[in-house]
Amino acid sequence: MIASNITIRLKLANQPGTLAKVLTVIGQEGGSLGAIDLISASPTYLIRELIVRLNNNSLERVVDSLRQIPGVQSIYIADRVFTSHLGGKIEINPKRPIHNREDLSMIYTPGVASICKAIDRDRNLAYKLTMKGNSVAIVTDGSAVLGLGNLGPLAALPVREGKAVLFKQFGNVDAVPICMDVHDPQQIINAVVALAPAFGGINLEDIASPQCFEIEEKLSEMIDIPVFHDDQHGTAIVTLAGILNAIKVVGKKLSDIKVVLSGAGAAGVAIAKILLGAGIRNLIVCDRKGAIAKVNHYSIPAKQWLAEHTNEMCIKGKLNEVIYGADLFIGVSAPGLLQREDILKMAVKPVVFALANPEPEIEPEKIADIAAVIATGRSDYPNQVNNALAFPGIFRGVLDCHARTINNQMCLAAANALAGIITKEQLNAENIIPSIFNPNVASVVAEAVKREAKRTGVAREIQYETNNVK
């Protein structure tokens, strides 16, 4: 059921009981009331503004009912989500405003010529003297937008703008949406290679599988800045962080547990790889047809990789069959795939990560009494697996050390750092993942990423002295 946050501004007769009638109508339609503000008042009328959460299907009925109340006049009704997007969500501001001719001569011509020459002599100086050192391109073709599907580049732009806001808010990273009207992976690859010089990193997002695998792989080989597909690696990092703490809650070891993963798309493949890297050995991945096993051949390279590196016992069957005895279920697939009876088949103290969004593979309410730990992709349940816990800190870290790539070790370091933010005293079944608003998240993840980048030799050391630039 989709709900809307609505602002309703009303002109009410200044008489006892008028507001009560309005609230009664809202309540009868299942509305959840937020703030009630008095905008202005006079002896004869009041102007009030109400914040209401409503089912979309009930909005029209509420409006009609309000019109029938004597002494009530609607001034305007606005969807708060739409008003928060008016004019877009981001803008570009200069760091150094131009006040006079002297400023102009330094920021632009003729002063800028010396900066161009310096970068021509040493390309790494672009990290210090241009936006490159703190900028990321958020690239999509709009072929797999959130849970909405192939909406195309224009309809994907609001998501990219929102991502740019999160980059800046949580990591102080300047991110630029790049929505491409292209239909072939090679076109995306060519375009990103062409625009890469202006950026310190590339964040791929909402690109359909399996094309996303080819695009990321080829770009990582062709350009010398980090390429990070957030739908893959961001999801995988936060998922692993939650699992590391969930396993502590139930008193089990990664090396001992049986894991069943539903979903062999971008997120599923990346989660499988990071779990194997973290030490999990008994892992079965299911697609729509059931368990992926090496006895079968798969035309999609990513699935073939899963077949060769997971399910060592070659277990066959549908999801609800192979889940028997599993300690951990991870879903990045589709809503309603599991029933309560399926979770009852799992091992003692089962851990369920039902991450399909907005509707999970199984509703948490159905298994609250049998699952030891439950995580979802939603903000209205505990333990939200949210990519925003990862990408601002990861890119903050790679930009700070001018990394050439993001390797597996850096992703594992990010996951362990994220898990470590939850202290032993704080850890419990409903607190395995830190809040996105925890002020330490981005900096802790960034430091872990930087350390591992330097340890694995992918960080650049750039020497820069202002008095040496000529």
Order of alpha helices (4+ residues) and beta strands (2+ residues): beta-alpha-beta-beta-alpha-beta-alpha-alpha-alpha-alpha-beta-alpha-beta-alpha-beta-alpha-beta-alpha-beta-alpha-beta-beta-alpha-alpha-beta-alpha-beta-alpha-beta-alpha-alpha-alpha
